[in-house]
Amino acid sequence: MATYSLANERLRALEDIEREIGAILQNAGTVILELSKEKTNERLLDRQAAAFTASVQHVEAELSAQIRYLTQVCVFGTSYATRPAHCLSLSLQE
């Protein structure tokens, strides 16, 4: 049962990352829209740029954590003979 809750937790984390990527795209769209105006609002641009940067850094950290977890599961969690195909492809990429 604990395996399912861990898997659900991992899926929820990926869903959160997906939502944050949506927010990143929305921030980028807001900045592009503002830059297309004849007179731009500098404070809005600064806020959106800061939010964009913070979100990208957060997504990068979370995705790195997910990749580290998958690497650990693939390397330490199973024997080489029984590794799933996605684990083998991860090890081939390294």
Secondary structure by P-SEA (a helix, b strand, c coil): caaaaaaaaaaaaaaaaaaaaaaaaaaaaaaaaaaacccccaaaaaaaaaaaaaaaaaaaaaaaaaaaaaaaaaacccccccccaaaaaaaaac
